[in-house]
Amino acid sequence: MSDEKINGSCLCGEVSYVITGNIGIFQYCHCSRCRKFTGSAHAANLFVTPEQFAWIKGSEWVGVYVPEHTRHFATAFCKQCGSALPWKSKSGKVVVIPAGTLDQHPGIEPMQNIFWGSRAPWYKSAADLPAHERLPVSGS
């Protein structure tokens, strides 16, 4: 991604944001905090500097949770629909963008898994599972 703008938003559309410039990292995080926050096997996160990030609308709908005993981790969410939203690390040096909130392709793809040793014991790669174009018919 060069200097193009990439938009993102929550599920209900009350909150939206824009990121600009080069995205440095796109990774899957398997730590227990990311699993709890996303309710999934891992978080898919991109990282930008605070200067590359801006709320477009609805910043008043953004809730933030900052666990006391973490070095970098925090979370943000839409108070209306509960969607994960971008959040600033405790150091203030990076904004973590939940990839699922992007409205278009960011021009970069995931490059690594982190905290692999903490992955869910039930985790199975999506590539190893059957793929259906839509909800399969019962009994399939």
N, C-alpha and C positions, 0 to 999 in steps of 0.2 A: 504494500500500500504506500502510495506517495503522499501528497498533500491533499488528497481528496477528503471530503467529509463523509463520515459514516454515522447514520442515525440509529438510535435505539429507543425502545419504549417498554412500558409495562403492559400487562395483559389487557387492562381496562382502557389504556390510552390516556389516563390522567397525567402521567409523567412521561416526559421524553427528554432525550439528551443528544449531544453530538460529540464525536471525537474527530480529531484532525491529526495529520502527521503520520509518521511511521510508528507502527505497532511493533514493539520489540519482541514480545514473547506471547505465545498462545500455547497453553498447556492444560492437561487434565490433572486435577489434584484429587488424590484418593484419601486425604487425611480425614479423620473422624469429624472434625468441625465442618469441613466442606460437605461431607455426606449428610450431616444433620441439617445444615442450612438448605441444601438443595433437595433433600429428600430422595436422593438418587445415589447411584454407585460412585459418582465423582462429580466434581465441578469442572466445567469447561470455562477457563478464564483467560482473558487477554489483559495486558498491562500497558498503561499509558502514563505519561507524566500529568500532573495536575494542570499544567498549562495547555494540554491537548484535550481537556475535558470541559464541557459546559452543560448545565441543565438548560433545556429550551423552554420547558413549561412544567408546572406542577411540582416544583421543589418543595412546596409546603406539604405535599403528600408523601415525602420521603421520610421514613422512619429509620433510625440507626440504632444498632445494638453493638456495643463495644465491650466484649468480655474483659473483666479485670485482669485475669492471669494469662494473657496471651502476649506474645512479642509483637506480632504484626497484624493478626487477624481481627477483623470487625465485620459487620454485615450491614446491608441496607435493603429496604423493602418498601413496596408501595403500601401505604396504610389503607388504601381502598380495596385492592385486589390481592395483596400479599405477594406479588411477584418479586423475585430477587431484583436488585438494582445495583448499579455501580457504587463502590465504596472506597474511601481513602484509607490507605494503610495507616497504622498508628504512627509511623514515622512521618507521614505526610508526603513522602517522596514518590508514591505511586498510587494510581487509581486502578482498582481491579474491576474489570468489566465482565459481568457474566455473559458469555457468548450467546446464550439463548435469548437475550434481550435485544440483540442486534436486528435491525430491520433489513439489512442486506449483507452480502458477503464482505468480510473485512479485508480481503486481499491477502490474507495470510491463513495458514491452516495449522492445526495442532502439531506440535513438534516433539512433545515428550509427556511422559507420565511422571508425576512426583508423588512422594509418599506411597510408593507402590507397596512397601511392606505393611502399610496400614490399610490396604484395600479391604473391602468387605469380604468376609469369608465365602459369601455366596456369589461373588462377582464372576461373571462369565462374559467374555468379549462379545459385543454385538455382532461382530463378523462371524462368530461361530453359531449364531441362531438363525432359524428360518426367517425370511423376509417376505412380508405381505404388503401389497400396494394399499390395502385398506383393511378394516377390521375383518378378520377371517370369519367365515361362516362356522357356527357351532359344530363341533365334531371334526374340524380340520386339524 
